[in-house]
Amino acid sequence: MEMKPVAKMKPWADLTTSLVVSGQGMDSASLLSELQLAESEEFSSSEGVGVYSGPGWATLTVDERHSKSADEQAAELIRFLGPHKPALDALQKAGKSVKVDVSGVAESGSGLYVSPEVLTGLAELGIPLTYTTVRASGEDEEDPLAWLG
C-alpha cells in the first residue's frame, strides 16, 4: 500500500497559550502571589510572556512574540509552572478552575500540533488542556464539520 504525503496545514494565527485560573477573588496579583512568582526576571511581556486579568480570572500567557508554535508555548508554561505544582494543586483544592488554554484564529485547513512530551508535561502538572478558536471573518462555516477538511 502506497502512503501519500500529508498536505502541510497552515498554522493557527494569533496563537496564545495560557494558564487560566478563575474563581472568586482571582486577579493577576493573587495569581502571582499564589504561584510565588514575581514579575521580574522570570518573565517579561516584552518577551511575549505576561500576566493578564479581569473580574474573577487571571492568566499567565505565552504569545507569538515568544514562539509561533503551540507546542513551544505550552512547553514554556510547563517550564514556568513545574516548580510551582504544589501551588497549582492548592489553587485547585481551593475551588479555583485551573487549565491551560490554547487559543487562536483557525480557518478551514489550518492545523495545530502539541507533542506527546508536552501533553505528558501538562498531565504531570494535573492541568487540563482546552482549545478556543475563532475565525478571522467572525462567521461560522456553513458545514459544521468543515474544520476537519
KOLKOLSE-372729 format. One record per atom (N, C-alpha, C): residue number from 1; x, y, z; atom name; residue in three letters; chain. Coordinates in pm, whole numbers, plus 50000, padded with zeros to 5 digits. Example, Ala and Ser with C-alpha at 12.3 -4.5 7.8 and 13.67 -1.06 7.14 Angstrom:
REM KOLKOLSE-372729
{1 {51319 49431 50780} N ALA A};
{1 {51230 49550 50780} CA ALA A};
{1 {51320 49670 50780} C ALA A};
{2 {51285 49775 50708} N SER A};
{2 {51367 49894 50714} CA SER A};
{2 {51290 50003 50787} C SER A};
REM end
This chain:
REM KOLKOLSE-372729
{1 {50084 49883 50000} N MET A};
{1 {50000 50000 50000} CA MET A};
{1 {50089 50124 50000} C MET A};
{2 {50065 50214 49907} N GLU A};
{2 {50145 50335 49895} CA GLU A};
{2 {50092 50443 49989} C GLU A};
{3 {50185 50506 50065} N MET A};
{3 {50148 50614 50156} CA MET A};
{3 {50159 50746 50082} C MET A};
{4 {50055 50824 50087} N LYS A};
{4 {50058 50957 50027} CA LYS A};
{4 {50102 51058 50133} C LYS A};
{5 {50183 51157 50093} N PRO A};
{5 {50225 51257 50192} CA PRO A};
{5 {50105 51340 50238} C PRO A};
{6 {50108 51375 50364} N VAL A};
{6 {50002 51458 50421} CA VAL A};
{6 {50030 51603 50383} C VAL A};
{7 {49928 51670 50334} N ALA A};
{7 {49944 51810 50296} CA ALA A};
{7 {49977 51893 50420} C ALA A};
{8 {50071 51984 50406} N LYS A};
{8 {50109 52068 50518} CA LYS A};
{8 {49996 52167 50547} C LYS A};
{9 {49952 52167 50672} N MET A};
{9 {49845 52257 50713} CA MET A};
{9 {49904 52391 50753} C MET A};
{10 {49829 52497 50727} N LYS A};
{10 {49874 52627 50774} CA LYS A};
{10 {49842 52637 50924} C LYS A};
{11 {49928 52703 51000} N PRO A};
{11 {49907 52710 51145} CA PRO A};
{11 {49796 52809 51182} C PRO A};
{12 {49749 52797 51303} N TRP A};
{12 {49654 52895 51355} CA TRP A};
{12 {49724 53030 51362} C TRP A};
{13 {49647 53136 51346} N ALA A};
{13 {49700 53272 51358} CA ALA A};
{13 {49671 53326 51498} C ALA A};
{14 {49742 53430 51536} N ASP A};
{14 {49722 53497 51666} CA ASP A};
{14 {49720 53396 51780} C ASP A};
{15 {49815 53306 51780} N LEU A};
{15 {49821 53196 51876} CA LEU A};
{15 {49870 53244 52012} C LEU A};
{16 {49799 53203 52117} N THR A};
{16 {49844 53224 52255} CA THR A};
{16 {49816 53096 52333} C THR A};
{17 {49902 53070 52431} N THR A};
{17 {49884 52956 52520} CA THR A};
{17 {49892 53010 52662} C THR A};
{18 {49787 52983 52742} N SER A};
{18 {49775 53047 52872} CA SER A};
{18 {49740 52948 52983} C SER A};
{19 {49799 52971 53100} N LEU A};
{19 {49747 52913 53221} CA LEU A};
{19 {49630 53004 53259} C LEU A};
{20 {49511 52948 53273} N VAL A};
{20 {49392 53026 53306} CA VAL A};
{20 {49343 52979 53443} C VAL A};
{21 {49336 53073 53537} N VAL A};
{21 {49284 53043 53671} CA VAL A};
{21 {49165 53134 53694} C VAL A};
{22 {49052 53075 53727} N SER A};
{22 {48933 53156 53753} CA SER A};
{22 {48866 53113 53882} C SER A};
{23 {48799 53209 53941} N GLY A};
{23 {48729 53186 54067} CA GLY A};
{23 {48720 53317 54142} C GLY A};
{24 {48637 53316 54245} N GLN A};
{24 {48614 53437 54322} CA GLN A};
{24 {48744 53496 54375} C GLN A};
{25 {48761 53626 54353} N GLY A};
{25 {48877 53698 54404} CA GLY A};
{25 {49004 53682 54323} C GLY A};
{26 {49000 53610 54212} N MET A};
{26 {49121 53587 54133} CA MET A};
{26 {49151 53710 54048} C MET A};
{27 {49276 53755 54052} N ASP A};
{27 {49326 53861 53965} CA ASP A};
{27 {49475 53838 53946} C ASP A};
{28 {49541 53924 53870} N SER A};
{28 {49682 53899 53839} CA SER A};
{28 {49770 53901 53964} C SER A};
{29 {49742 53992 54058} N ALA A};
{29 {49824 53997 54180} CA ALA A};
{29 {49809 53869 54262} C ALA A};
{30 {49685 53819 54273} N SER A};
{30 {49666 53696 54352} CA SER A};
{30 {49727 53576 54280} C SER A};
{31 {49722 53572 54146} N LEU A};
{31 {49784 53462 54072} CA LEU A};
{31 {49934 53461 54096} C LEU A};
{32 {49998 53577 54082} N LEU A};
{32 {50142 53585 54105} CA LEU A};
{32 {50177 53546 54247} C LEU A};
{33 {50096 53591 54342} N SER A};
{33 {50120 53559 54482} CA SER A};
{33 {50104 53409 54508} C SER A};
{34 {49995 53350 54458} N GLU A};
{34 {49970 53207 54479} CA GLU A};
{34 {50080 53121 54419} C GLU A};
{35 {50128 53161 54302} N LEU A};
{35 {50234 53083 54235} CA LEU A};
{35 {50373 53121 54283} C LEU A};
{36 {50379 53220 54372} N GLN A};
{36 {50506 53270 54425} CA GLN A};
{36 {50600 53313 54311} C GLN A};
{37 {50541 53387 54218} N LEU A};
{37 {50617 53443 54107} CA LEU A};
{37 {50626 53594 54124} C LEU A};
{38 {50734 53650 54080} N ALA A};
{38 {50750 53795 54078} CA ALA A};
{38 {50763 53836 53932} C ALA A};
{39 {50692 53941 53893} N GLU A};
{39 {50700 53986 53754} CA GLU A};
{39 {50832 54060 53737} C GLU A};
{40 {50939 53983 53722} N SER A};
{40 {51072 54042 53710} CA SER A};
{40 {51151 53964 53607} C SER A};
{41 {51263 53904 53652} N GLU A};
{41 {51348 53831 53558} CA GLU A};
{41 {51282 53704 53505} C GLU A};
{42 {51183 53650 53577} N GLU A};
{42 {51125 53522 53536} CA GLU A};
{42 {51050 53532 53403} C GLU A};
{43 {50982 53644 53382} N PHE A};
{43 {50912 53662 53256} CA PHE A};
{43 {50888 53811 53235} C PHE A};
{44 {50868 53846 53110} N SER A};
{44 {50851 53985 53074} CA SER A};
{44 {50757 53994 52955} C SER A};
{45 {50661 54085 52961} N SER A};
{45 {50567 54099 52850} CA SER A};
{45 {50639 54138 52721} C SER A};
{46 {50756 54200 52730} N SER A};
{46 {50830 54235 52609} CA SER A};
{46 {50885 54110 52540} C SER A};
{47 {50895 53999 52614} N GLU A};
{47 {50943 53873 52557} CA GLU A};
{47 {50828 53782 52514} C GLU A};
{48 {50705 53831 52523} N GLY A};
{48 {50591 53750 52480} CA GLY A};
{48 {50530 53665 52589} C GLY A};
{49 {50563 53694 52716} N VAL A};
{49 {50505 53623 52829} CA VAL A};
{49 {50452 53729 52925} C VAL A};
{50 {50324 53716 52963} N GLY A};
{50 {50268 53817 53052} CA GLY A};
{50 {50155 53765 53136} C GLY A};
{51 {50113 53848 53231} N VAL A};
{51 {50002 53817 53319} CA VAL A};
{51 {49890 53914 53287} C VAL A};
{52 {49768 53862 53272} N TYR A};
{52 {49651 53943 53240} CA TYR A};
{52 {49538 53900 53332} C TYR A};
{53 {49444 53991 53359} N SER A};
{53 {49332 53953 53445} CA SER A};
{53 {49209 54037 53418} C SER A};
{54 {49098 53987 53470} N GLY A};
{54 {48970 54055 53466} CA GLY A};
{54 {48895 54011 53590} C GLY A};
{55 {48770 54049 53602} N PRO A};
{55 {48694 54011 53722} CA PRO A};
{55 {48683 53859 53737} C PRO A};
{56 {48749 53804 53839} N GLY A};
{56 {48739 53663 53869} CA GLY A};
{56 {48827 53571 53787} C GLY A};
{57 {48923 53625 53712} N TRP A};
{57 {49014 53539 53634} CA TRP A};
{57 {49150 53606 53616} C TRP A};
{58 {49250 53523 53594} N ALA A};
{58 {49385 53571 53564} CA ALA A};
{58 {49454 53468 53476} C ALA A};
{59 {49544 53515 53391} N THR A};
{59 {49619 53424 53304} CA THR A};
{59 {49767 53454 53309} C THR A};
{60 {49845 53350 53290} N LEU A};
{60 {49987 53360 53261} CA LEU A};
{60 {49996 53316 53117} C LEU A};
{61 {50027 53407 53026} N THR A};
{61 {50012 53383 52882} CA THR A};
{61 {50145 53393 52808} C THR A};
{62 {50166 53297 52718} N VAL A};
{62 {50279 53298 52626} CA VAL A};
{62 {50220 53324 52488} C VAL A};
{63 {50268 53428 52418} N ASP A};
{63 {50211 53460 52288} CA ASP A};
{63 {50313 53445 52176} C ASP A};
{64 {50274 53486 52055} N GLU A};
{64 {50357 53465 51935} CA GLU A};
{64 {50489 53540 51937} C GLU A};
{65 {50502 53642 52022} N ARG A};
{65 {50632 53710 52030} CA ARG A};
{65 {50736 53618 52091} C ARG A};
{66 {50692 53521 52173} N HIS A};
{66 {50784 53426 52234} CA HIS A};
{66 {50806 53307 52142} C HIS A};
{67 {50697 53255 52086} N SER A};
{67 {50706 53140 51997} CA SER A};
{67 {50582 53134 51909} C SER A};
{68 {50600 53091 51785} N LYS A};
{68 {50487 53079 51691} CA LYS A};
{68 {50412 52948 51708} C LYS A};
{69 {50469 52851 51782} N SER A};
{69 {50406 52719 51789} CA SER A};
{69 {50340 52696 51925} C SER A};
{70 {50222 52632 51923} N ALA A};
{70 {50152 52598 52047} CA ALA A};
{70 {50238 52504 52131} C ALA A};
{71 {50309 52414 52067} N ASP A};
{71 {50393 52319 52138} CA ASP A};
{71 {50501 52392 52219} C ASP A};
{72 {50569 52488 52158} N GLU A};
{72 {50674 52562 52227} CA GLU A};
{72 {50615 52653 52334} C GLU A};
{73 {50499 52713 52307} N GLN A};
{73 {50435 52798 52406} CA GLN A};
{73 {50396 52717 52530} C GLN A};
{74 {50335 52600 52509} N ALA A};
{74 {50295 52515 52622} CA ALA A};
{74 {50419 52464 52697} C ALA A};
{75 {50526 52432 52625} N ALA A};
{75 {50650 52388 52690} CA ALA A};
{75 {50705 52498 52779} C ALA A};
{76 {50695 52623 52735} N GLU A};
{76 {50741 52736 52817} CA GLU A};
{76 {50657 52748 52944} C GLU A};
{77 {50526 52731 52932} N LEU A};
{77 {50440 52733 53051} CA LEU A};
{77 {50479 52621 53147} C LEU A};
{78 {50504 52503 53095} N ILE A};
{78 {50543 52391 53180} CA ILE A};
{78 {50673 52424 53253} C ILE A};
{79 {50767 52488 53182} N ARG A};
{79 {50894 52528 53244} CA ARG A};
{79 {50869 52624 53360} C ARG A};
{80 {50781 52723 53339} N PHE A};
{80 {50747 52817 53446} CA PHE A};
{80 {50677 52749 53562} C PHE A};
{81 {50583 52659 53530} N LEU A};
{81 {50493 52606 53631} CA LEU A};
{81 {50543 52483 53704} C LEU A};
{82 {50636 52409 53643} N GLY A};
{82 {50686 52286 53705} CA GLY A};
{82 {50724 52301 53852} C GLY A};
{83 {50805 52401 53886} N PRO A};
{83 {50843 52416 54027} CA PRO A};
{83 {50727 52462 54117} C PRO A};
{84 {50614 52498 54058} N HIS A};
{84 {50501 52552 54133} CA HIS A};
{84 {50382 52456 54139} C HIS A};
{85 {50407 52327 54114} N LYS A};
{85 {50297 52229 54115} CA LYS A};
{85 {50220 52230 54247} C LYS A};
{86 {50286 52237 54364} N PRO A};
{86 {50209 52242 54489} CA PRO A};
{86 {50113 52363 54494} C PRO A};
{87 {50155 52476 54439} N ALA A};
{87 {50069 52594 54437} CA ALA A};
{87 {49951 52573 54342} C ALA A};
{88 {49974 52506 54229} N LEU A};
{88 {49864 52476 54136} CA LEU A};
{88 {49764 52382 54202} C LEU A};
{89 {49817 52281 54273} N ASP A};
{89 {49730 52188 54345} CA ASP A};
{89 {49647 52262 54450} C ASP A};
{90 {49710 52356 54521} N ALA A};
{90 {49640 52433 54624} CA ALA A};
{90 {49530 52518 54563} C ALA A};
{91 {49555 52576 54446} N LEU A};
{91 {49452 52655 54378} CA LEU A};
{91 {49332 52567 54344} C LEU A};
{92 {49358 52448 54294} N GLN A};
{92 {49251 52356 54258} CA GLN A};
{92 {49174 52312 54384} C GLN A};
{93 {49246 52282 54493} N LYS A};
{93 {49181 52241 54618} CA LYS A};
{93 {49098 52354 54677} C LYS A};
{94 {49137 52478 54648} N ALA A};
{94 {49063 52595 54697} CA ALA A};
{94 {48939 52623 54612} C ALA A};
{95 {48915 52538 54511} N GLY A};
{95 {48795 52554 54428} CA GLY A};
{95 {48813 52640 54304} C GLY A};
{96 {48936 52678 54275} N LYS A};
{96 {48961 52756 54154} CA LYS A};
{96 {48965 52664 54033} C LYS A};
{97 {48922 52715 53919} N SER A};
{97 {48933 52643 53792} CA SER A};
{97 {49073 52672 53737} C SER A};
{98 {49149 52567 53709} N VAL A};
{98 {49286 52581 53659} CA VAL A};
{98 {49297 52499 53532} C VAL A};
{99 {49339 52563 53422} N LYS A};
{99 {49355 52492 53295} CA LYS A};
{99 {49459 52564 53210} C LYS A};
{100 {49505 52496 53107} N VAL A};
{100 {49588 52559 53004} CA VAL A};
{100 {49500 52566 52880} C VAL A};
{101 {49491 52685 52822} N ASP A};
{101 {49409 52705 52704} CA ASP A};
{101 {49495 52753 52588} C ASP A};
{102 {49482 52686 52475} N VAL A};
{102 {49547 52727 52350} CA VAL A};
{102 {49438 52797 52269} C VAL A};
{103 {49463 52921 52231} N SER A};
{103 {49361 52994 52154} CA SER A};
{103 {49423 53058 52032} C SER A};
{104 {49339 53075 51931} N GLY A};
{104 {49386 53138 51809} CA GLY A};
{104 {49278 53143 51703} C GLY A};
{105 {49316 53199 51590} N VAL A};
{105 {49227 53208 51475} CA VAL A};
{105 {49250 53084 51389} C VAL A};
{106 {49146 53003 51376} N ALA A};
{106 {49156 52877 51300} CA ALA A};
{106 {49061 52883 51182} C ALA A};
{107 {49116 52879 51063} N GLU A};
{107 {49035 52877 50941} CA GLU A};
{107 {49034 52736 50884} C GLU A};
{108 {48947 52709 50790} N SER A};
{108 {48943 52578 50726} CA SER A};
{108 {49082 52543 50673} C SER A};
{109 {49123 52421 50701} N GLY A};
{109 {49252 52374 50653} CA GLY A};
{109 {49368 52408 50744} C GLY A};
{110 {49345 52480 50854} N SER A};
{110 {49456 52511 50944} CA SER A};
{110 {49469 52400 51047} C SER A};
{111 {49587 52388 51106} N GLY A};
{111 {49612 52281 51200} CA GLY A};
{111 {49694 52327 51318} C GLY A};
{112 {49700 52241 51417} N LEU A};
{112 {49772 52272 51540} CA LEU A};
{112 {49837 52143 51589} C LEU A};
{113 {49961 52151 51636} N TYR A};
{113 {50032 52034 51684} CA TYR A};
{113 {50080 52059 51826} C TYR A};
{114 {50051 51965 51915} N VAL A};
{114 {50105 51964 52051} CA VAL A};
{114 {50167 51826 52071} C VAL A};
{115 {50295 51822 52102} N SER A};
{115 {50371 51696 52109} CA SER A};
{115 {50329 51610 52229} C SER A};
{116 {50351 51481 52217} N PRO A};
{116 {50324 51392 52330} CA PRO A};
{116 {50402 51431 52456} C PRO A};
{117 {50524 51482 52439} N GLU A};
{117 {50604 51524 52554} CA GLU A};
{117 {50538 51639 52629} C GLU A};
{118 {50485 51736 52554} N VAL A};
{118 {50418 51850 52617} CA VAL A};
{118 {50288 51805 52683} C VAL A};
{119 {50213 51719 52616} N LEU A};
{119 {50091 51666 52677} CA LEU A};
{119 {50122 51590 52805} C LEU A};
{120 {50231 51515 52806} N THR A};
{120 {50273 51444 52926} CA THR A};
{120 {50309 51542 53037} C THR A};
{121 {50380 51649 53000} N GLY A};
{121 {50417 51751 53099} CA GLY A};
{121 {50295 51816 53162} C GLY A};
{122 {50194 51846 53082} N LEU A};
{122 {50071 51903 53135} CA LEU A};
{122 {49999 51802 53225} C LEU A};
{123 {49996 51676 53182} N ALA A};
{123 {49932 51572 53263} CA ALA A};
{123 {50003 51557 53398} C ALA A};
{124 {50136 51566 53397} N GLU A};
{124 {50212 51556 53522} CA GLU A};
{124 {50180 51673 53615} C GLU A};
{125 {50147 51789 53559} N LEU A};
{125 {50106 51903 53641} CA LEU A};
{125 {49961 51892 53686} C LEU A};
{126 {49886 51799 53625} N GLY A};
{126 {49746 51782 53661} CA GLY A};
{126 {49657 51893 53608} C GLY A};
{127 {49695 51948 53492} N ILE A};
{127 {49622 52061 53434} CA ILE A};
{127 {49556 52017 53304} C ILE A};
{128 {49424 52034 53291} N PRO A};
{128 {49359 52002 53164} CA PRO A};
{128 {49397 52102 53055} C PRO A};
{129 {49390 52057 52931} N LEU A};
{129 {49422 52139 52814} CA LEU A};
{129 {49293 52163 52736} C LEU A};
{130 {49263 52291 52708} N THR A};
{130 {49145 52326 52629} CA THR A};
{130 {49189 52408 52509} C THR A};
{131 {49098 52419 52412} N TYR A};
{131 {49125 52495 52291} CA TYR A};
{131 {49010 52593 52269} C TYR A};
{132 {49045 52716 52232} N THR A};
{132 {48946 52817 52198} CA THR A};
{132 {48981 52870 52061} C THR A};
{133 {48886 52863 51968} N THR A};
{133 {48913 52911 51832} CA THR A};
{133 {48809 53012 51788} C THR A};
{134 {48853 53101 51704} N VAL A};
{134 {48763 53194 51635} CA VAL A};
{134 {48805 53197 51490} C VAL A};
{135 {48719 53246 51406} N ARG A};
{135 {48752 53265 51264} CA ARG A};
{135 {48779 53412 51241} C ARG A};
{136 {48869 53443 51153} N ALA A};
{136 {48903 53582 51123} CA ALA A};
{136 {48779 53657 51075} C ALA A};
{137 {48692 53590 51000} N SER A};
{137 {48572 53655 50947} CA SER A};
{137 {48466 53673 51054} C SER A};
{138 {48477 53596 51163} N GLY A};
{138 {48376 53602 51267} CA GLY A};
{138 {48249 53527 51233} C GLY A};
{139 {48244 53465 51114} N GLU A};
{139 {48125 53391 51072} CA GLU A};
{139 {48150 53242 51081} C GLU A};
{140 {48043 53167 51110} N ASP A};
{140 {48053 53022 51117} CA ASP A};
{140 {48067 52964 50977} C ASP A};
{141 {48134 52847 50971} N GLU A};
{141 {48138 52770 50847} CA GLU A};
{141 {47998 52722 50816} C GLU A};
{142 {47964 52709 50690} N GLU A};
{142 {47833 52653 50654} CA GLU A};
{142 {47820 52511 50703} C GLU A};
{143 {47922 52431 50680} N ASP A};
{143 {47924 52292 50723} CA ASP A};
{143 {47991 52285 50860} C ASP A};
{144 {47921 52239 50966} N PRO A};
{144 {47982 52237 51099} CA PRO A};
{144 {48103 52146 51109} C PRO A};
{145 {48124 52057 51011} N LEU A};
{145 {48242 51970 51013} CA LEU A};
{145 {48349 52017 50913} C LEU A};
{146 {48335 52136 50861} N ALA A};
{146 {48431 52186 50761} CA ALA A};
{146 {48572 52196 50817} C ALA A};
{147 {48585 52217 50947} N TRP A};
{147 {48719 52228 51006} CA TRP A};
{147 {48799 52099 50993} C TRP A};
{148 {48732 51987 50967} N LEU A};
{148 {48802 51861 50950} CA LEU A};
{148 {48873 51853 50816} C LEU A};
{149 {48829 51934 50721} N GLY A};
{149 {48875 51923 50584} CA GLY A};
{149 {49001 51986 50556} C GLY A};
REM end
